[in-house]
């Protein structure tokens, strides 16, 4: 196998700079600005974000999920509540999110607390999903659990299609949404020679935001 020079992989970031004067006074507004630019550039899944969770003993895990809204003062996503991330959030609601947009040489790192959305909000989003996605939620009651036989899974999905021939499919009781309310949000802009521009918003006791520049 040909040796790959991993240590020698590097790129000099030259596209943009980030100044204090460029920043909105609240992180959700600044996030929305950057997201709009990512969407306008037609990036592949600009709403993809890494979600990091930890269990009650502090053992971490991470995966990529999709942002589905910016509401209720935070970042929304939906999942199976009995999945690994769901059970870890139940044990320890403190989570981290990361958006990485290499096309713009940008990264956003978020620390916050995850809260379950209301059943009404979860239901509204669930019913907006494609039919097979809704059936798939029922076919996977324990997301991340082992599947003994792929044929059994396919048969389960087929049975669900026959059970719900119409488009109306009830939302599973083990499925729903979360909102991550941020307490710290860092905006990272790549710069030449690793002298990156980094600004962090920190939520204060009165729910206003303090902005500080960080060392590269």
ROGUBA-880683 format. One record per residue (C-alpha): residue number from 0; residue in one letter; x, y, z. Coordinates in Angstrom, 3 decimals, decimal comma, always signed. Example, Ala and Ser with C-alpha at 12.3 -4.5 7.8 and 13.67 -1.06 7.14 Angstrom:
2
<rodren><resi>0</resi><resn>A</resn><east>+12,300</east><north>-4,500</north><up>+7,800</up></rodren>
<rodren><resi>1</resi><resn>S</resn><east>+13,670</east><north>-1,060</north><up>+7,140</up></rodren>
//
This chain:
216
<rodren><resi>0</resi><resn>X</resn><east>+0,000</east><north>+0,000</north><up>+0,000</up></rodren>
<rodren><resi>1</resi><resn>X</resn><east>+1,379</east><north>+3,394</north><up>-1,025</up></rodren>
<rodren><resi>2</resi><resn>X</resn><east>+2,351</east><north>+5,530</north><up>+1,934</up></rodren>
<rodren><resi>3</resi><resn>X</resn><east>+0,311</east><north>+8,706</north><up>+2,388</up></rodren>
<rodren><resi>4</resi><resn>X</resn><east>+2,103</east><north>+11,734</north><up>+3,792</up></rodren>
<rodren><resi>5</resi><resn>X</resn><east>-0,624</east><north>+12,666</north><up>+6,292</up></rodren>
<rodren><resi>6</resi><resn>X</resn><east>+1,672</east><north>+14,928</north><up>+8,325</up></rodren>
<rodren><resi>7</resi><resn>X</resn><east>+2,489</east><north>+16,902</north><up>+5,208</up></rodren>
<rodren><resi>8</resi><resn>X</resn><east>-1,116</east><north>+17,640</north><up>+4,324</up></rodren>
<rodren><resi>9</resi><resn>X</resn><east>-1,719</east><north>+21,341</north><up>+4,751</up></rodren>
<rodren><resi>10</resi><resn>X</resn><east>-3,496</east><north>+24,198</north><up>+3,067</up></rodren>
<rodren><resi>11</resi><resn>X</resn><east>-2,959</east><north>+27,926</north><up>+3,415</up></rodren>
<rodren><resi>12</resi><resn>X</resn><east>-6,282</east><north>+29,693</north><up>+3,958</up></rodren>
<rodren><resi>13</resi><resn>X</resn><east>-6,528</east><north>+32,819</north><up>+1,822</up></rodren>
<rodren><resi>14</resi><resn>X</resn><east>-10,175</east><north>+33,497</north><up>+1,022</up></rodren>
<rodren><resi>15</resi><resn>X</resn><east>-11,551</east><north>+35,753</north><up>+3,748</up></rodren>
<rodren><resi>16</resi><resn>X</resn><east>-10,905</east><north>+37,666</north><up>+6,941</up></rodren>
<rodren><resi>17</resi><resn>X</resn><east>-13,269</east><north>+38,154</north><up>+9,877</up></rodren>
<rodren><resi>18</resi><resn>X</resn><east>-13,297</east><north>+41,453</north><up>+11,744</up></rodren>
<rodren><resi>19</resi><resn>X</resn><east>-15,155</east><north>+42,457</north><up>+14,904</up></rodren>
<rodren><resi>20</resi><resn>X</resn><east>-16,992</east><north>+45,114</north><up>+12,885</up></rodren>
<rodren><resi>21</resi><resn>X</resn><east>-18,356</east><north>+42,355</north><up>+10,609</up></rodren>
<rodren><resi>22</resi><resn>X</resn><east>-20,134</east><north>+40,524</north><up>+13,414</up></rodren>
<rodren><resi>23</resi><resn>X</resn><east>-23,793</east><north>+40,724</north><up>+14,364</up></rodren>
<rodren><resi>24</resi><resn>X</resn><east>-24,479</east><north>+41,455</north><up>+18,023</up></rodren>
<rodren><resi>25</resi><resn>X</resn><east>-26,140</east><north>+38,041</north><up>+18,525</up></rodren>
<rodren><resi>26</resi><resn>X</resn><east>-24,716</east><north>+34,682</north><up>+17,417</up></rodren>
<rodren><resi>27</resi><resn>X</resn><east>-27,909</east><north>+33,350</north><up>+15,811</up></rodren>
<rodren><resi>28</resi><resn>X</resn><east>-27,966</east><north>+36,378</north><up>+13,493</up></rodren>
<rodren><resi>29</resi><resn>X</resn><east>-24,311</east><north>+35,871</north><up>+12,602</up></rodren>
<rodren><resi>30</resi><resn>X</resn><east>-24,930</east><north>+32,170</north><up>+12,039</up></rodren>
<rodren><resi>31</resi><resn>X</resn><east>-27,811</east><north>+32,978</north><up>+9,712</up></rodren>
<rodren><resi>32</resi><resn>X</resn><east>-25,570</east><north>+35,302</north><up>+7,666</up></rodren>
<rodren><resi>33</resi><resn>X</resn><east>-22,981</east><north>+32,596</north><up>+7,152</up></rodren>
<rodren><resi>34</resi><resn>X</resn><east>-25,621</east><north>+29,937</north><up>+6,442</up></rodren>
<rodren><resi>35</resi><resn>X</resn><east>-27,187</east><north>+32,162</north><up>+3,775</up></rodren>
<rodren><resi>36</resi><resn>X</resn><east>-23,797</east><north>+32,445</north><up>+2,059</up></rodren>
<rodren><resi>37</resi><resn>X</resn><east>-23,313</east><north>+28,672</north><up>+2,212</up></rodren>
<rodren><resi>38</resi><resn>X</resn><east>-26,778</east><north>+28,058</north><up>+0,737</up></rodren>
<rodren><resi>39</resi><resn>X</resn><east>-26,262</east><north>+30,672</north><up>-1,987</up></rodren>
<rodren><resi>40</resi><resn>X</resn><east>-23,013</east><north>+28,936</north><up>-2,969</up></rodren>
<rodren><resi>41</resi><resn>X</resn><east>-24,966</east><north>+25,680</north><up>-3,393</up></rodren>
<rodren><resi>42</resi><resn>X</resn><east>-22,763</east><north>+23,751</north><up>-0,970</up></rodren>
<rodren><resi>43</resi><resn>X</resn><east>-23,647</east><north>+20,100</north><up>-0,430</up></rodren>
<rodren><resi>44</resi><resn>X</resn><east>-25,853</east><north>+19,907</north><up>+2,685</up></rodren>
<rodren><resi>45</resi><resn>X</resn><east>-24,786</east><north>+23,198</north><up>+4,266</up></rodren>
<rodren><resi>46</resi><resn>X</resn><east>-27,059</east><north>+22,313</north><up>+7,207</up></rodren>
<rodren><resi>47</resi><resn>X</resn><east>-24,987</east><north>+19,233</north><up>+8,106</up></rodren>
<rodren><resi>48</resi><resn>X</resn><east>-23,519</east><north>+19,498</north><up>+11,596</up></rodren>
<rodren><resi>49</resi><resn>X</resn><east>-21,503</east><north>+17,265</north><up>+13,885</up></rodren>
<rodren><resi>50</resi><resn>X</resn><east>-23,387</east><north>+16,590</north><up>+17,108</up></rodren>
<rodren><resi>51</resi><resn>X</resn><east>-21,226</east><north>+15,519</north><up>+20,056</up></rodren>
<rodren><resi>52</resi><resn>X</resn><east>-22,828</east><north>+14,007</north><up>+23,144</up></rodren>
<rodren><resi>53</resi><resn>X</resn><east>-21,534</east><north>+12,233</north><up>+26,239</up></rodren>
<rodren><resi>54</resi><resn>X</resn><east>-23,070</east><north>+9,690</north><up>+28,559</up></rodren>
<rodren><resi>55</resi><resn>X</resn><east>-23,444</east><north>+10,027</north><up>+32,321</up></rodren>
<rodren><resi>56</resi><resn>X</resn><east>-19,840</east><north>+8,883</north><up>+32,800</up></rodren>
<rodren><resi>57</resi><resn>X</resn><east>-18,489</east><north>+11,447</north><up>+30,340</up></rodren>
<rodren><resi>58</resi><resn>X</resn><east>-17,694</east><north>+9,018</north><up>+27,506</up></rodren>
<rodren><resi>59</resi><resn>X</resn><east>-18,209</east><north>+10,971</north><up>+24,250</up></rodren>
<rodren><resi>60</resi><resn>X</resn><east>-19,667</east><north>+10,068</north><up>+20,890</up></rodren>
<rodren><resi>61</resi><resn>X</resn><east>-20,292</east><north>+12,093</north><up>+17,754</up></rodren>
<rodren><resi>62</resi><resn>X</resn><east>-22,147</east><north>+11,849</north><up>+14,456</up></rodren>
<rodren><resi>63</resi><resn>X</resn><east>-23,422</east><north>+14,074</north><up>+11,658</up></rodren>
<rodren><resi>64</resi><resn>X</resn><east>-27,056</east><north>+15,203</north><up>+11,763</up></rodren>
<rodren><resi>65</resi><resn>X</resn><east>-28,990</east><north>+17,815</north><up>+9,823</up></rodren>
<rodren><resi>66</resi><resn>X</resn><east>-30,049</east><north>+21,192</north><up>+11,185</up></rodren>
<rodren><resi>67</resi><resn>X</resn><east>-33,779</east><north>+21,563</north><up>+10,585</up></rodren>
<rodren><resi>68</resi><resn>X</resn><east>-34,470</east><north>+25,040</north><up>+11,888</up></rodren>
<rodren><resi>69</resi><resn>X</resn><east>-33,327</east><north>+28,012</north><up>+13,942</up></rodren>
<rodren><resi>70</resi><resn>X</resn><east>-36,195</east><north>+28,572</north><up>+16,360</up></rodren>
<rodren><resi>71</resi><resn>X</resn><east>-36,910</east><north>+28,999</north><up>+20,064</up></rodren>
<rodren><resi>72</resi><resn>X</resn><east>-33,516</east><north>+30,613</north><up>+20,512</up></rodren>
<rodren><resi>73</resi><resn>X</resn><east>-31,546</east><north>+27,625</north><up>+19,266</up></rodren>
<rodren><resi>74</resi><resn>X</resn><east>-30,721</east><north>+24,956</north><up>+16,699</up></rodren>
<rodren><resi>75</resi><resn>X</resn><east>-33,284</east><north>+22,255</north><up>+15,850</up></rodren>
<rodren><resi>76</resi><resn>X</resn><east>-32,757</east><north>+18,638</north><up>+14,843</up></rodren>
<rodren><resi>77</resi><resn>X</resn><east>-34,890</east><north>+15,500</north><up>+14,935</up></rodren>
<rodren><resi>78</resi><resn>X</resn><east>-34,056</east><north>+11,925</north><up>+15,817</up></rodren>
<rodren><resi>79</resi><resn>X</resn><east>-35,071</east><north>+8,703</north><up>+17,517</up></rodren>
<rodren><resi>80</resi><resn>X</resn><east>-35,218</east><north>+9,377</north><up>+21,264</up></rodren>
<rodren><resi>81</resi><resn>X</resn><east>-34,063</east><north>+5,795</north><up>+21,943</up></rodren>
<rodren><resi>82</resi><resn>X</resn><east>-30,954</east><north>+6,102</north><up>+19,747</up></rodren>
<rodren><resi>83</resi><resn>X</resn><east>-27,506</east><north>+6,416</north><up>+21,289</up></rodren>
<rodren><resi>84</resi><resn>X</resn><east>-27,599</east><north>+10,199</north><up>+21,007</up></rodren>
<rodren><resi>85</resi><resn>X</resn><east>-31,101</east><north>+10,281</north><up>+22,475</up></rodren>
<rodren><resi>86</resi><resn>X</resn><east>-30,192</east><north>+8,186</north><up>+25,500</up></rodren>
<rodren><resi>87</resi><resn>X</resn><east>-26,992</east><north>+10,172</north><up>+26,056</up></rodren>
<rodren><resi>88</resi><resn>X</resn><east>-28,865</east><north>+13,480</north><up>+25,898</up></rodren>
<rodren><resi>89</resi><resn>X</resn><east>-31,301</east><north>+12,081</north><up>+28,457</up></rodren>
<rodren><resi>90</resi><resn>X</resn><east>-28,359</east><north>+11,316</north><up>+30,759</up></rodren>
<rodren><resi>91</resi><resn>X</resn><east>-26,372</east><north>+14,456</north><up>+29,984</up></rodren>
<rodren><resi>92</resi><resn>X</resn><east>-28,090</east><north>+17,281</north><up>+28,033</up></rodren>
<rodren><resi>93</resi><resn>X</resn><east>-24,876</east><north>+19,271</north><up>+27,476</up></rodren>
<rodren><resi>94</resi><resn>X</resn><east>-23,908</east><north>+18,926</north><up>+23,792</up></rodren>
<rodren><resi>95</resi><resn>X</resn><east>-21,642</east><north>+20,437</north><up>+21,161</up></rodren>
<rodren><resi>96</resi><resn>X</resn><east>-22,341</east><north>+21,231</north><up>+17,495</up></rodren>
<rodren><resi>97</resi><resn>X</resn><east>-19,852</east><north>+21,925</north><up>+14,717</up></rodren>
<rodren><resi>98</resi><resn>X</resn><east>-20,533</east><north>+23,254</north><up>+11,225</up></rodren>
<rodren><resi>99</resi><resn>X</resn><east>-17,603</east><north>+22,948</north><up>+8,812</up></rodren>
<rodren><resi>100</resi><resn>X</resn><east>-17,722</east><north>+24,684</north><up>+5,434</up></rodren>
<rodren><resi>101</resi><resn>X</resn><east>-14,284</east><north>+24,112</north><up>+3,845</up></rodren>
<rodren><resi>102</resi><resn>X</resn><east>-15,335</east><north>+25,895</north><up>+0,649</up></rodren>
<rodren><resi>103</resi><resn>X</resn><east>-15,423</east><north>+29,114</north><up>+2,688</up></rodren>
<rodren><resi>104</resi><resn>X</resn><east>-12,626</east><north>+28,023</north><up>+5,063</up></rodren>
<rodren><resi>105</resi><resn>X</resn><east>-15,083</east><north>+28,458</north><up>+7,924</up></rodren>
<rodren><resi>106</resi><resn>X</resn><east>-16,136</east><north>+26,621</north><up>+11,030</up></rodren>
<rodren><resi>107</resi><resn>X</resn><east>-18,730</east><north>+27,301</north><up>+13,734</up></rodren>
<rodren><resi>108</resi><resn>X</resn><east>-18,448</east><north>+25,608</north><up>+17,133</up></rodren>
<rodren><resi>109</resi><resn>X</resn><east>-21,391</east><north>+25,665</north><up>+19,527</up></rodren>
<rodren><resi>110</resi><resn>X</resn><east>-21,748</east><north>+24,569</north><up>+23,141</up></rodren>
<rodren><resi>111</resi><resn>X</resn><east>-25,228</east><north>+24,353</north><up>+24,592</up></rodren>
<rodren><resi>112</resi><resn>X</resn><east>-27,956</east><north>+22,343</north><up>+26,253</up></rodren>
<rodren><resi>113</resi><resn>X</resn><east>-30,438</east><north>+20,168</north><up>+24,380</up></rodren>
<rodren><resi>114</resi><resn>X</resn><east>-34,149</east><north>+20,315</north><up>+25,234</up></rodren>
<rodren><resi>115</resi><resn>X</resn><east>-36,945</east><north>+18,216</north><up>+23,755</up></rodren>
<rodren><resi>116</resi><resn>X</resn><east>-39,323</east><north>+20,065</north><up>+21,460</up></rodren>
<rodren><resi>117</resi><resn>X</resn><east>-43,061</east><north>+19,975</north><up>+22,086</up></rodren>
<rodren><resi>118</resi><resn>X</resn><east>-44,979</east><north>+17,045</north><up>+20,628</up></rodren>
<rodren><resi>119</resi><resn>X</resn><east>-46,834</east><north>+19,494</north><up>+18,393</up></rodren>
<rodren><resi>120</resi><resn>X</resn><east>-43,628</east><north>+20,803</north><up>+16,796</up></rodren>
<rodren><resi>121</resi><resn>X</resn><east>-42,225</east><north>+17,306</north><up>+16,395</up></rodren>
<rodren><resi>122</resi><resn>X</resn><east>-45,491</east><north>+16,107</north><up>+14,846</up></rodren>
<rodren><resi>123</resi><resn>X</resn><east>-45,549</east><north>+19,010</north><up>+12,369</up></rodren>
<rodren><resi>124</resi><resn>X</resn><east>-42,047</east><north>+18,220</north><up>+11,150</up></rodren>
<rodren><resi>125</resi><resn>X</resn><east>-42,614</east><north>+14,449</north><up>+11,094</up></rodren>
<rodren><resi>126</resi><resn>X</resn><east>-45,648</east><north>+14,824</north><up>+8,850</up></rodren>
<rodren><resi>127</resi><resn>X</resn><east>-43,640</east><north>+17,021</north><up>+6,454</up></rodren>
<rodren><resi>128</resi><resn>X</resn><east>-41,137</east><north>+14,206</north><up>+5,809</up></rodren>
<rodren><resi>129</resi><resn>X</resn><east>-41,352</east><north>+11,926</north><up>+2,742</up></rodren>
<rodren><resi>130</resi><resn>X</resn><east>-43,551</east><north>+8,874</north><up>+3,231</up></rodren>
<rodren><resi>131</resi><resn>X</resn><east>-40,705</east><north>+6,339</north><up>+3,257</up></rodren>
<rodren><resi>132</resi><resn>X</resn><east>-38,779</east><north>+8,412</north><up>+5,800</up></rodren>
<rodren><resi>133</resi><resn>X</resn><east>-41,797</east><north>+8,330</north><up>+8,109</up></rodren>
<rodren><resi>134</resi><resn>X</resn><east>-42,155</east><north>+4,574</north><up>+7,666</up></rodren>
<rodren><resi>135</resi><resn>X</resn><east>-38,412</east><north>+4,183</north><up>+8,238</up></rodren>
<rodren><resi>136</resi><resn>X</resn><east>-38,767</east><north>+5,796</north><up>+11,662</up></rodren>
<rodren><resi>137</resi><resn>X</resn><east>-41,214</east><north>+3,043</north><up>+12,634</up></rodren>
<rodren><resi>138</resi><resn>X</resn><east>-39,009</east><north>+0,318</north><up>+11,143</up></rodren>
<rodren><resi>139</resi><resn>X</resn><east>-36,094</east><north>+1,402</north><up>+13,333</up></rodren>
<rodren><resi>140</resi><resn>X</resn><east>-37,496</east><north>+1,699</north><up>+16,879</up></rodren>
<rodren><resi>141</resi><resn>X</resn><east>-34,019</east><north>+1,357</north><up>+18,382</up></rodren>
<rodren><resi>142</resi><resn>X</resn><east>-31,812</east><north>+3,376</north><up>+16,052</up></rodren>
<rodren><resi>143</resi><resn>X</resn><east>-28,166</east><north>+2,223</north><up>+16,156</up></rodren>
<rodren><resi>144</resi><resn>X</resn><east>-29,270</east><north>-1,188</north><up>+17,434</up></rodren>
<rodren><resi>145</resi><resn>X</resn><east>-28,016</east><north>-4,301</north><up>+15,665</up></rodren>
<rodren><resi>146</resi><resn>X</resn><east>-30,058</east><north>-5,781</north><up>+12,803</up></rodren>
<rodren><resi>147</resi><resn>X</resn><east>-29,849</east><north>-9,599</north><up>+12,992</up></rodren>
<rodren><resi>148</resi><resn>X</resn><east>-30,900</east><north>-10,070</north><up>+9,367</up></rodren>
<rodren><resi>149</resi><resn>X</resn><east>-31,288</east><north>-7,479</north><up>+6,589</up></rodren>
<rodren><resi>150</resi><resn>X</resn><east>-34,195</east><north>-9,482</north><up>+5,187</up></rodren>
<rodren><resi>151</resi><resn>X</resn><east>-36,081</east><north>-9,028</north><up>+8,463</up></rodren>
<rodren><resi>152</resi><resn>X</resn><east>-35,648</east><north>-5,262</north><up>+8,210</up></rodren>
<rodren><resi>153</resi><resn>X</resn><east>-36,891</east><north>-5,207</north><up>+4,605</up></rodren>
<rodren><resi>154</resi><resn>X</resn><east>-39,864</east><north>-7,381</north><up>+5,585</up></rodren>
<rodren><resi>155</resi><resn>X</resn><east>-40,680</east><north>-5,015</north><up>+8,467</up></rodren>
<rodren><resi>156</resi><resn>X</resn><east>-40,676</east><north>-2,034</north><up>+6,115</up></rodren>
<rodren><resi>157</resi><resn>X</resn><east>-42,882</east><north>-3,911</north><up>+3,639</up></rodren>
<rodren><resi>158</resi><resn>X</resn><east>-45,330</east><north>-4,794</north><up>+6,417</up></rodren>
<rodren><resi>159</resi><resn>X</resn><east>-45,478</east><north>-1,166</north><up>+7,513</up></rodren>
<rodren><resi>160</resi><resn>X</resn><east>-46,299</east><north>-0,042</north><up>+3,962</up></rodren>
<rodren><resi>161</resi><resn>X</resn><east>-49,219</east><north>-2,470</north><up>+3,919</up></rodren>
<rodren><resi>162</resi><resn>X</resn><east>-50,330</east><north>-1,386</north><up>+7,412</up></rodren>
<rodren><resi>163</resi><resn>X</resn><east>-50,375</east><north>+2,282</north><up>+6,351</up></rodren>
<rodren><resi>164</resi><resn>X</resn><east>-51,513</east><north>+2,321</north><up>+2,699</up></rodren>
<rodren><resi>165</resi><resn>X</resn><east>-52,676</east><north>+5,938</north><up>+2,951</up></rodren>
<rodren><resi>166</resi><resn>X</resn><east>-50,323</east><north>+8,881</north><up>+3,336</up></rodren>
<rodren><resi>167</resi><resn>X</resn><east>-51,320</east><north>+9,494</north><up>+6,974</up></rodren>
<rodren><resi>168</resi><resn>X</resn><east>-48,779</east><north>+7,808</north><up>+9,230</up></rodren>
<rodren><resi>169</resi><resn>X</resn><east>-48,789</east><north>+8,532</north><up>+12,975</up></rodren>
<rodren><resi>170</resi><resn>X</resn><east>-45,580</east><north>+9,758</north><up>+14,560</up></rodren>
<rodren><resi>171</resi><resn>X</resn><east>-43,803</east><north>+7,115</north><up>+16,693</up></rodren>
<rodren><resi>172</resi><resn>X</resn><east>-43,839</east><north>+7,828</north><up>+20,429</up></rodren>
<rodren><resi>173</resi><resn>X</resn><east>-40,055</east><north>+7,304</north><up>+20,487</up></rodren>
<rodren><resi>174</resi><resn>X</resn><east>-39,287</east><north>+9,948</north><up>+17,861</up></rodren>
<rodren><resi>175</resi><resn>X</resn><east>-39,098</east><north>+13,757</north><up>+17,981</up></rodren>
<rodren><resi>176</resi><resn>X</resn><east>-37,022</east><north>+16,909</north><up>+17,998</up></rodren>
<rodren><resi>177</resi><resn>X</resn><east>-34,532</east><north>+18,792</north><up>+20,117</up></rodren>
<rodren><resi>178</resi><resn>X</resn><east>-33,534</east><north>+22,425</north><up>+20,318</up></rodren>
<rodren><resi>179</resi><resn>X</resn><east>-29,961</east><north>+23,171</north><up>+21,374</up></rodren>
<rodren><resi>180</resi><resn>X</resn><east>-29,895</east><north>+26,451</north><up>+23,287</up></rodren>
<rodren><resi>181</resi><resn>X</resn><east>-26,363</east><north>+27,871</north><up>+22,904</up></rodren>
<rodren><resi>182</resi><resn>X</resn><east>-24,300</east><north>+29,330</north><up>+25,716</up></rodren>
<rodren><resi>183</resi><resn>X</resn><east>-21,078</east><north>+29,683</north><up>+23,704</up></rodren>
<rodren><resi>184</resi><resn>X</resn><east>-20,685</east><north>+30,113</north><up>+19,926</up></rodren>
<rodren><resi>185</resi><resn>X</resn><east>-17,355</east><north>+30,466</north><up>+18,146</up></rodren>
<rodren><resi>186</resi><resn>X</resn><east>-16,968</east><north>+31,675</north><up>+14,562</up></rodren>
<rodren><resi>187</resi><resn>X</resn><east>-13,715</east><north>+30,528</north><up>+12,960</up></rodren>
<rodren><resi>188</resi><resn>X</resn><east>-12,351</east><north>+31,943</north><up>+9,704</up></rodren>
<rodren><resi>189</resi><resn>X</resn><east>-9,226</east><north>+30,336</north><up>+8,242</up></rodren>
<rodren><resi>190</resi><resn>X</resn><east>-6,343</east><north>+32,729</north><up>+7,622</up></rodren>
<rodren><resi>191</resi><resn>X</resn><east>-2,821</east><north>+32,464</north><up>+6,141</up></rodren>
<rodren><resi>192</resi><resn>X</resn><east>-0,085</east><north>+30,728</north><up>+8,141</up></rodren>
<rodren><resi>193</resi><resn>X</resn><east>-2,614</east><north>+29,373</north><up>+10,660</up></rodren>
<rodren><resi>194</resi><resn>X</resn><east>-3,213</east><north>+32,863</north><up>+12,086</up></rodren>
<rodren><resi>195</resi><resn>X</resn><east>-6,946</east><north>+32,285</north><up>+12,036</up></rodren>
<rodren><resi>196</resi><resn>X</resn><east>-9,640</east><north>+34,820</north><up>+12,950</up></rodren>
<rodren><resi>197</resi><resn>X</resn><east>-11,674</east><north>+33,499</north><up>+15,881</up></rodren>
<rodren><resi>198</resi><resn>X</resn><east>-14,479</east><north>+35,262</north><up>+17,731</up></rodren>
<rodren><resi>199</resi><resn>X</resn><east>-16,544</east><north>+33,784</north><up>+20,518</up></rodren>
<rodren><resi>200</resi><resn>X</resn><east>-19,971</east><north>+34,802</north><up>+21,828</up></rodren>
<rodren><resi>201</resi><resn>X</resn><east>-20,606</east><north>+33,934</north><up>+25,473</up></rodren>
<rodren><resi>202</resi><resn>X</resn><east>-24,066</east><north>+34,174</north><up>+27,000</up></rodren>
<rodren><resi>203</resi><resn>X</resn><east>-24,189</east><north>+36,317</north><up>+30,153</up></rodren>
<rodren><resi>204</resi><resn>X</resn><east>-26,497</east><north>+35,951</north><up>+33,151</up></rodren>
<rodren><resi>205</resi><resn>X</resn><east>-28,946</east><north>+38,510</north><up>+31,727</up></rodren>
<rodren><resi>206</resi><resn>X</resn><east>-29,087</east><north>+36,590</north><up>+28,396</up></rodren>
<rodren><resi>207</resi><resn>X</resn><east>-27,088</east><north>+39,222</north><up>+26,519</up></rodren>
<rodren><resi>208</resi><resn>X</resn><east>-23,928</east><north>+38,232</north><up>+24,655</up></rodren>
<rodren><resi>209</resi><resn>X</resn><east>-20,318</east><north>+39,156</north><up>+25,208</up></rodren>
<rodren><resi>210</resi><resn>X</resn><east>-18,010</east><north>+38,967</north><up>+22,175</up></rodren>
<rodren><resi>211</resi><resn>X</resn><east>-14,276</east><north>+38,324</north><up>+22,474</up></rodren>
<rodren><resi>212</resi><resn>X</resn><east>-11,466</east><north>+37,607</north><up>+20,051</up></rodren>
<rodren><resi>213</resi><resn>X</resn><east>-9,532</east><north>+34,385</north><up>+20,631</up></rodren>
<rodren><resi>214</resi><resn>X</resn><east>-5,919</east><north>+33,595</north><up>+19,943</up></rodren>
<rodren><resi>215</resi><resn>X</resn><east>-5,425</east><north>+31,610</north><up>+16,732</up></rodren>
//
